[in-house]
């Protein structure tokens, strides 16, 4: 396998400049979720260049490419990349800065897509060295509900041929380039959106007997929820419920009452997020939240409209598969470049796939403190050290080919 590892590393360097150019093109031309029409065409053009067969227009902009090795029916592994960008105005001054005002690849999906295309190029050249089939999924809409992964699953992406294992990677700006991170078992949280409208009675602020202020009721709801669930932060920095120790976040990030200094609005809208790592507890939280909101509104002679929008499930990495991937990463990069990851309360729609097939979702270090490349995802200054593409492209090829070597 040392010879094969060396060959992968040589091919990575051979195609590095091309992968960088692909990443920069995608970064310069970002498109929002489920509107990735030009990005999809561009991905197809790269697949055409290397004669990699594919099916397009899945959930409009999604693509499935196929690379068959020897005995293609023996085993199938899925590689996933996401295509969409975020509604953020980029403030970087890089030559590959977004050319579209207010739209930016601030979560690294340009990196995921270019890396995975680079991996495709490498594996297509090495298809005599493995048994089975590689299915490559370029998906739309990772950033917004219901998530492109769930829609592509509904379209049959995990079948014909049936997927046995799945891999995905994600940028990690707080980790230095050249390093990667793994965590087996539970890794990322489920996420649901909370939308609540509280209907009171509006009026002139100077006449308190004439109105029922929904802002006051909203404040009572938020503080009662905080009191009811009682969170604490553990040694890993994870928010947990004191009663059952389950990782949990309930947070309101928006409150909107369209009044004025002397105008009490008739209604107030509050919105937030709910995240956890246990499905029974997730259902229980929803019931408790609904009960708290309803009871407080009733006690204060108000009504409520409650919409808890179901989001992504929790992401769980298959223990055996992830342990194999971590061991292979150590062989490829060296133990000093492979780290263990803590739990995260962020969410990811690859979770839908991890619920269906044994999967490994790992992190690629993209930061470089010495160069000042430290900005986090979802910020207007997010960027990467592009040498991270050497690691991301080569490691995914190495993990894939090893899973299919027998």
C-alpha positions as CSV (number, residue, x, y, z in Angstrom):
1,X,0.0,0.0,0.0
2,X,3.0,2.3,0.4
3,X,3.3,2.4,-3.4
4,X,-0.4,3.3,-3.8
5,X,-0.1,6.0,-1.1
6,X,2.8,7.5,-2.9
7,X,0.9,7.4,-6.2
8,X,-2.0,9.3,-4.6
9,X,0.3,11.9,-3.2
10,X,1.9,12.4,-6.6
11,X,-1.5,12.8,-8.3
12,X,-2.6,15.3,-5.6
13,X,0.5,17.5,-6.4
14,X,0.0,17.0,-10.2
15,X,-3.6,18.3,-10.0
16,X,-3.2,20.8,-7.1
17,X,-3.1,23.9,-9.2
18,X,-6.2,22.7,-11.0
19,X,-8.1,22.0,-7.8
20,X,-7.1,25.5,-6.5
21,X,-8.4,27.0,-9.8
22,X,-11.7,25.0,-9.4
23,X,-12.1,26.2,-5.8
24,X,-11.4,29.8,-6.8
25,X,-13.9,29.7,-9.7
26,X,-16.6,28.3,-7.4
27,X,-15.8,30.9,-4.7
28,X,-16.0,33.7,-7.1
29,X,-19.4,32.6,-8.4
30,X,-21.4,31.6,-5.2
31,X,-25.1,30.7,-5.4
32,X,-27.7,30.4,-2.7
33,X,-29.3,27.2,-1.6
34,X,-31.3,25.3,-4.3
35,X,-30.2,28.0,-6.8
36,X,-26.8,26.4,-7.7
37,X,-27.5,26.2,-11.4
38,X,-24.2,27.6,-12.7
39,X,-22.2,25.8,-10.0
40,X,-23.9,22.5,-11.1
41,X,-23.0,23.2,-14.8
42,X,-19.4,23.9,-13.8
43,X,-19.1,20.7,-11.8
44,X,-20.5,18.8,-14.8
45,X,-17.9,20.4,-17.0
46,X,-15.1,19.1,-14.8
47,X,-16.6,15.6,-14.8
48,X,-17.0,15.8,-18.6
49,X,-13.3,16.8,-18.9
50,X,-12.2,13.6,-17.2
51,X,-14.9,11.4,-18.7
52,X,-16.5,10.6,-15.4
53,X,-20.2,9.5,-16.0
54,X,-22.9,11.3,-14.0
55,X,-26.6,12.0,-13.7
56,X,-27.6,15.6,-13.3
57,X,-30.8,17.6,-12.4
58,X,-31.5,15.6,-9.2
59,X,-33.5,18.0,-7.0
60,X,-32.8,20.4,-9.9
61,X,-29.1,21.1,-9.2
62,X,-27.8,17.9,-7.7
63,X,-25.4,15.5,-9.4
64,X,-24.5,11.9,-8.9
65,X,-21.2,10.8,-10.5
66,X,-20.1,7.1,-10.7
67,X,-16.6,5.6,-10.8
68,X,-16.5,1.9,-11.2
69,X,-13.5,-0.2,-10.2
70,X,-13.0,-3.9,-10.6
71,X,-16.1,-6.0,-9.6
72,X,-18.3,-2.9,-9.4
73,X,-21.1,-4.7,-7.6
74,X,-18.9,-5.8,-4.7
75,X,-19.3,-2.7,-2.5
76,X,-20.3,1.0,-2.9
77,X,-19.0,4.0,-1.0
78,X,-20.6,7.4,-1.2
79,X,-18.6,10.7,-1.2
80,X,-20.6,13.8,-0.5
81,X,-20.0,17.5,-1.3
82,X,-22.3,20.4,-1.0
83,X,-22.8,23.2,-3.5
84,X,-24.5,26.2,-1.9
85,X,-23.3,29.5,-0.5
86,X,-24.6,31.9,2.2
87,X,-26.3,35.3,2.0
88,X,-23.2,37.1,3.3
89,X,-21.4,40.1,1.8
90,X,-17.7,39.1,1.5
91,X,-15.2,41.7,2.9
92,X,-12.0,39.9,1.9
93,X,-9.8,41.4,-0.7
94,X,-8.5,38.2,-2.3
95,X,-8.3,38.0,-6.1
96,X,-10.9,35.2,-6.0
97,X,-13.4,37.3,-3.9
98,X,-17.1,36.7,-4.6
99,X,-18.3,38.6,-7.6
100,X,-21.9,38.6,-6.3
101,X,-22.7,41.2,-3.7
102,X,-24.4,39.6,-0.7
103,X,-23.5,36.0,-1.5
104,X,-20.4,34.2,-0.3
105,X,-18.9,30.8,0.2
106,X,-18.5,31.4,3.9
107,X,-18.9,27.8,5.0
108,X,-16.4,26.2,2.8
109,X,-18.7,24.4,0.4
110,X,-16.4,25.6,-2.4
111,X,-13.6,23.7,-0.7
112,X,-15.7,20.6,-0.3
113,X,-16.8,20.6,-3.9
114,X,-13.3,21.3,-5.4
115,X,-11.7,18.8,-3.0
116,X,-14.1,16.1,-4.0
117,X,-13.7,16.8,-7.7
118,X,-9.9,16.5,-7.1
119,X,-10.6,13.2,-5.4
120,X,-12.7,12.0,-8.3
121,X,-9.9,12.8,-10.8
122,X,-7.4,10.8,-8.7
123,X,-9.7,7.8,-8.1
124,X,-10.7,7.7,-11.8
125,X,-7.1,7.3,-12.7
126,X,-6.6,4.6,-10.1
127,X,-9.8,2.5,-10.7
128,X,-7.8,-0.6,-11.5
129,X,-6.6,-0.5,-7.9
130,X,-9.9,-1.1,-6.1
131,X,-13.0,-3.3,-6.2
132,X,-16.5,-1.8,-6.1
133,X,-18.1,1.5,-7.0
134,X,-17.6,5.1,-5.9
135,X,-20.8,7.2,-6.0
136,X,-20.1,10.9,-5.7
137,X,-23.0,13.1,-4.5
138,X,-22.9,16.9,-5.2
139,X,-25.9,18.2,-3.3
140,X,-27.8,21.4,-3.2
141,X,-29.2,23.2,-0.2
142,X,-27.2,22.1,2.8
143,X,-27.7,25.4,4.5
144,X,-31.5,25.6,4.6
145,X,-34.3,23.3,5.6
146,X,-35.3,20.7,4.6
147,X,-31.7,20.1,3.4
148,X,-30.6,18.8,0.0
149,X,-29.3,15.6,1.4
150,X,-32.8,14.5,2.6
151,X,-34.3,15.4,-0.8
152,X,-31.6,13.4,-2.7
153,X,-32.2,10.5,-0.3
154,X,-35.8,10.6,-1.3
155,X,-34.7,10.6,-4.9
156,X,-32.8,7.3,-4.3
157,X,-29.2,8.5,-4.0
158,X,-28.5,5.6,-1.5
159,X,-29.8,3.0,-3.9
160,X,-28.9,1.6,-7.4
161,X,-26.3,0.7,-6.5
162,X,-27.0,0.4,-2.7
163,X,-24.5,2.5,-0.7
164,X,-22.6,0.5,2.0
165,X,-20.6,3.4,3.5
166,X,-20.5,7.2,3.2
167,X,-17.8,9.8,3.6
168,X,-17.9,13.6,3.9
169,X,-15.5,16.2,5.1
170,X,-15.9,19.8,6.3
171,X,-13.5,22.8,6.7
172,X,-12.3,23.5,10.2
173,X,-10.7,27.0,10.3
174,X,-9.6,26.7,14.0
175,X,-7.4,23.7,13.0
176,X,-4.1,24.3,11.2
177,X,-3.9,23.2,7.5
178,X,-2.4,19.8,7.2
179,X,-4.3,18.4,10.2
180,X,-7.6,16.5,10.3
181,X,-10.0,15.6,13.1
182,X,-12.3,12.6,13.8
183,X,-14.9,11.6,16.4
184,X,-16.7,8.3,16.4
185,X,-20.2,7.9,17.7
186,X,-22.4,11.0,18.4
187,X,-20.8,14.1,16.9
188,X,-23.3,16.8,16.0
189,X,-26.7,17.9,17.2
190,X,-30.2,17.8,15.8
191,X,-31.6,21.2,15.0
192,X,-35.2,22.6,15.1
193,X,-36.4,26.1,14.5
194,X,-38.7,27.8,17.0
195,X,-41.2,30.4,15.7
196,X,-43.6,31.9,18.2
197,X,-46.1,34.8,17.8
198,X,-47.6,36.2,21.0
199,X,-50.9,38.0,20.5
200,X,-51.7,40.6,23.2
201,X,-53.4,43.9,22.8
202,X,-51.8,47.1,21.6
203,X,-52.3,50.6,22.6
204,X,-50.7,53.9,23.8
205,X,-47.9,53.3,26.3
206,X,-49.2,56.0,28.6
207,X,-52.5,54.1,29.1
208,X,-51.6,50.7,30.7
209,X,-55.2,49.8,31.4
210,X,-55.9,49.9,27.7
211,X,-53.4,47.3,26.5
212,X,-51.8,43.9,27.2
213,X,-48.2,44.2,26.4
214,X,-47.0,41.1,24.4
215,X,-43.4,42.1,24.9
216,X,-43.7,41.5,28.7
217,X,-45.3,38.1,28.0
218,X,-42.4,37.2,25.6
219,X,-39.9,38.1,28.3
220,X,-41.7,35.9,30.8
221,X,-41.7,33.0,28.2
222,X,-37.9,33.3,27.5
223,X,-37.0,33.5,31.2
224,X,-39.3,30.7,32.2
225,X,-37.8,28.4,29.5
226,X,-34.3,29.2,30.8
227,X,-35.4,28.4,34.3
228,X,-37.2,25.2,33.4
229,X,-34.4,23.6,31.5
230,X,-31.4,24.8,33.5
231,X,-28.3,24.4,31.4
232,X,-24.7,24.1,32.4
233,X,-21.5,24.0,30.3
234,X,-19.4,20.8,30.7
235,X,-15.6,20.5,30.4
236,X,-15.8,20.2,26.6
237,X,-17.8,23.5,26.4
238,X,-21.0,21.6,25.6
239,X,-24.3,22.9,26.9
240,X,-26.2,20.2,28.8
241,X,-29.5,19.9,30.6
242,X,-28.8,19.7,34.4
243,X,-31.6,17.1,34.9
244,X,-30.6,14.4,32.4
245,X,-27.1,15.6,31.3
246,X,-28.1,15.4,27.6
247,X,-26.4,18.0,25.4
248,X,-29.1,20.6,24.8
249,X,-29.4,24.2,23.5
250,X,-32.5,26.3,23.5
251,X,-31.8,29.9,22.5
252,X,-33.8,32.7,21.1
253,X,-32.0,35.0,18.7
254,X,-34.8,37.2,17.5
255,X,-37.5,39.2,19.1
256,X,-39.6,41.5,17.0
257,X,-42.4,43.8,18.3
258,X,-43.2,46.6,15.8
259,X,-44.1,49.3,18.3
260,X,-42.4,52.5,19.3
261,X,-41.3,54.4,22.5
262,X,-45.0,55.1,23.2
263,X,-46.7,52.5,21.1
264,X,-47.4,49.0,22.5
265,X,-47.6,46.5,19.6
266,X,-50.5,44.0,19.4
267,X,-48.2,41.1,18.8
268,X,-44.6,40.0,19.2
269,X,-42.6,37.5,17.2
270,X,-39.8,35.5,18.8
271,X,-37.6,33.0,17.0
272,X,-34.8,30.6,18.1
273,X,-33.2,27.3,17.8
274,X,-33.5,24.0,19.7
275,X,-30.6,21.4,19.5
276,X,-30.0,18.1,21.2
277,X,-28.6,14.6,20.7
278,X,-31.4,12.3,21.9
279,X,-34.6,11.8,19.9
280,X,-36.8,11.0,22.9
281,X,-35.6,14.1,24.7
282,X,-36.0,16.1,21.5
283,X,-39.7,15.2,21.4
284,X,-40.1,15.9,25.1
285,X,-38.6,19.3,24.7
286,X,-41.1,20.2,22.0
287,X,-43.9,19.2,24.3
288,X,-42.5,21.2,27.2
289,X,-41.9,24.3,25.1
290,X,-45.4,24.2,23.8
291,X,-46.8,23.8,27.3
292,X,-44.8,26.7,28.8
293,X,-45.7,29.1,26.0
294,X,-49.4,28.2,26.1
295,X,-49.7,28.4,29.8
296,X,-47.9,31.7,30.2
297,X,-50.0,33.2,27.4
298,X,-53.2,31.9,29.0
299,X,-52.3,33.2,32.4
300,X,-51.6,36.7,30.9
301,X,-54.8,36.7,28.8
302,X,-53.0,36.4,25.5
303,X,-52.8,33.8,22.7
304,X,-49.9,32.2,20.9
305,X,-49.1,30.7,17.5
306,X,-46.4,28.1,17.9
307,X,-44.5,26.6,15.0
308,X,-41.6,24.3,15.8
309,X,-40.1,23.4,12.4
310,X,-38.3,20.1,12.4
311,X,-34.7,20.3,11.2
312,X,-31.8,18.0,10.7
313,X,-31.4,14.9,12.9
314,X,-28.3,14.4,15.0
315,X,-25.1,13.3,13.2
316,X,-23.6,10.0,14.3
317,X,-20.4,8.6,13.0
318,X,-20.2,4.8,12.7
319,X,-17.7,3.6,15.4
320,X,-16.0,0.9,13.4
321,X,-15.9,2.8,10.1
322,X,-14.7,6.0,11.7
323,X,-12.0,4.1,13.7
324,X,-10.8,2.6,10.4
325,X,-10.7,6.0,8.8
326,X,-8.8,7.6,11.7
327,X,-6.2,4.8,11.5
328,X,-5.8,5.3,7.8
329,X,-5.5,9.0,8.3
330,X,-2.6,8.4,10.7
331,X,-1.0,6.2,8.1
332,X,-1.4,8.9,5.4
333,X,-0.7,12.0,7.4
334,X,1.2,10.9,10.5
335,X,-0.2,10.7,14.1
336,X,0.8,14.2,14.9
337,X,-1.6,15.5,12.2
338,X,-4.7,13.5,13.3
339,X,-6.8,14.9,16.3
340,X,-9.8,13.8,18.3
341,X,-12.8,16.2,18.0
342,X,-15.2,17.3,20.8
343,X,-18.9,17.2,20.5
344,X,-20.5,20.0,18.5
345,X,-23.9,21.6,18.9
346,X,-23.9,22.8,15.3
347,X,-25.9,20.8,12.8
348,X,-25.3,19.3,9.3
349,X,-27.6,17.8,6.8
350,X,-25.1,14.9,6.1
351,X,-26.8,13.7,9.4
352,X,-29.6,12.3,7.2
353,X,-27.1,10.0,5.5
354,X,-25.5,8.9,8.8
355,X,-28.9,7.8,10.0
356,X,-29.2,5.5,7.0
357,X,-25.7,4.0,6.3
358,X,-22.4,3.6,8.3
359,X,-20.7,7.0,7.8
360,X,-17.7,9.1,8.7
361,X,-17.9,12.9,8.8
362,X,-14.5,14.4,9.5
363,X,-12.9,17.8,9.7
364,X,-10.1,19.2,7.5
365,X,-7.9,21.9,9.0
366,X,-7.9,25.0,6.8
367,X,-6.5,27.7,9.1
368,X,-3.0,29.2,9.3
369,X,-2.4,31.5,12.2
370,X,1.0,32.7,10.9
371,X,-0.8,34.0,7.7
372,X,-3.7,35.5,9.7
373,X,-6.1,32.9,8.3
374,X,-8.3,32.4,11.4
375,X,-11.8,33.7,10.6
376,X,-14.6,31.3,11.4
377,X,-17.2,29.9,9.1
378,X,-20.3,32.1,8.4
379,X,-18.2,35.3,8.7
380,X,-17.5,37.8,6.0
381,X,-13.8,37.3,6.2
382,X,-13.7,33.5,6.1
383,X,-11.0,32.1,3.9
384,X,-8.6,29.1,3.9
385,X,-5.0,28.3,3.4
386,X,-5.3,26.7,0.0
387,X,-2.5,24.2,0.8
388,X,-5.3,22.5,2.9
389,X,-6.6,21.2,-0.5
390,X,-3.6,18.9,-0.7
391,X,-4.7,17.2,2.5
392,X,-8.5,17.2,1.7
393,X,-8.1,15.8,-1.8
394,X,-5.5,13.2,-1.0
395,X,-7.0,11.9,2.3
396,X,-10.5,11.3,0.8
397,X,-8.9,9.4,-2.0
398,X,-6.8,7.3,0.4
399,X,-9.8,6.5,2.7
400,X,-12.0,5.6,-0.3
401,X,-9.5,3.3,-2.0
402,X,-8.7,1.5,1.2
403,X,-12.3,0.8,1.9
404,X,-12.6,-0.7,-1.5
405,X,-9.3,-2.5,-1.7
406,X,-10.7,-6.0,-0.8
